[in-house]
């Protein structure tokens, strides 16, 4: 599904009119086009399914020494910076830090690919909880590991800039699969600073 920039331009123009402003005034003339180009960039992930994202970033390395793994053999990439937009208010989720862990099952994923998966998943209208689920699903697909952990901490402008206006509120969500579901020691690796 391609993002329809022309439709976005028309709708942004309508929003400006609905707000009581003139979309033809100097400061707003190019706003619909700028917003359409911005949406095409920040919502790029909406063009792809989880399976397609997995195929895009499936760069693994098979290693003989990884055939036998232990609970202490964990790959953790912490504090991947990201942002997304809440599907309820289209409000920004910001100061987002995503930590992803997995136990290798005969192959390892290139580390930058983990950050790229996070970026593509967050470039959708999302719920923070679903971001974790989507990342875990893609990680399972590309690593062949059932042992995945994802922890996300973020601020939500729908809570900080409007409504209840609690500036310091943070939301933490966890997605644990396989051995991460019941092993507190594995879970704690995602919370260590």
N, C-alpha and C positions, 0 to 999 in steps of 0.2 A: 504494500500500500504506500504510494507516494504521498508526500505532504503537498496539499493543494495551496500553493502560495497565493494564487489569484483570489481564491475564496477567502483566505485569511485577510488579504488587503481590503476586500469589500466589507468584511465583518468588522475589522478594526475601524474603518471609516464610519460605519454605523454606530459603533460604540462611542467614538468621539462625538458624534452628533447627539447620541442619547445622553452623554454627559453634559450637553449644553455648550459644546465648543464648536468651532468652525474648522473642519478638516482641511479647508483651503487656505487658512491663514499661514503666514510665512513659517512659523515654527513647527507646524504640523503637516505641511504639504507632503513631506517624504516619510512621515511616521508610519503609515500603513505598509509601505514597502520595507522599511527598516524592521518593523515588527515581524513581517512575514519571513524575512531572511533570518532573523534571530530565532524564530520558532523552528525553521527548517534545521538550524544547527542544534538548538538545545533539546529538540524532540526527535533527533535522528534515530534513536533506538526504537521508536514506534514503527519504523519501516521493517523491523526484523522480529521474527519469533525467537524464543530462547534457543531452539534447535539451530537456527541460522546463525545466531551469535556464537554458539558453540563451535560451529564449523569455521567461522571467521577466525577464531582465536585458538584453534586446536593445534598448538605447537608444543608437542610433548617430546620427551626424550626417554626412550626405553633404556633401562639400566639393569644389568644382570644382578647387581648387588641389592636391588630394591625388591626382588621377588619375595624375600622374607622380611616382613616389617614388624615392628614392635610398637607399643603404645607410646614409647618415647621418641619414635621417628615421625615427627610432625613438621610439616611446613606451615609457617604462619607468616602472612604479610599483614602488617598492622598499619592502622591510621592512614588508609588510602583516602585522600581528600576527594569529596564529590559534592554535588548538589542535585536536587531533583525538584519536581513540582507536584504538590499534592493534588490528587484528582478531585477532591471535594471542593476546594476553593481556588484551584490553580495557583496556590500560594507557594512561595519558595520554601523548600527544606534546605537549610544552610548550615554551615559549620559542621557538615557531615563528615564523620570519620568511620570508615568501614574496615573491619578486620576479617580476614578470610583464612581459614586453616583447613588442611586435609592431611590424611595419612596416605602416603604414596602406596599404590598398588601395582608395582612393577614399572611405573613410569612417572615422570615429574613434568609439570607444566612450566614453561618459561615464565619467570616471575612477572615480567611486564604484561604478559597476557592476562594475569589475574586482575591487574589494575585496569586493563582495557575492557575486560568483561564488566567490571564495576561501572566504568564510565558509560558503556552502552546500555546497561540495564537501568541506570539512573536517568538516562535521556529519554524518559517516557513520563506520561502522567502516571503517577504511582502512589502507592501507600508504602510507608516505610517497611511494614511487615512483609509486603509482597516483594520488595527489593531483595530482602534476605532470602526469601524462598526462590526467587528467580536466579540469584547468584548461586545458591546451593544446587539447584537443578542443572545449571550449565556446568558447574564444577564437577558434578557427578558424571555428566556426559563426556567431558574432555579428559578426565583423569582416570575413569573407570573405578573410582573409589566411592564407596558408600559412606565413608567416614568424613563428613564435612561439617565445619562450624563457621557461622557468620554472625558477627556482632556489629550492630550499627548504632551510633550515637549521633543525634542531630537536633538542631533547633528548627522549629516550624513557625514561619511567619504568620500562619493562621492563629497561632497562640500568642506570639510576641508582639505583632504589629497591629492586630485587630482583636475583636472579641474580648477575651479575658485579659489580654496584654500583660502576660507574665514573662518579662524579658529574660529571666534566667532559667526558664523551664527547658529541660532537655528530655528527649525521648530516647530510650535505649530499647532496642529489639534484638532478639536472638533467634537464630535458626540453627538447630542442631540435628544432624542426621547420623545414623549408624552409631558408632561407639561414642560419639560426642553427646548423644542423647542422655546417657546414664553415667558417664564417667566425669565426675566433677574435676578431677585433675586435668583432663583434656580441656574441659570448658574454661578452667582458670587460666590456661595459657593464652586465651584470647583477651583476658582482662589485665594481665601483667603489664606494667609500664616499663 
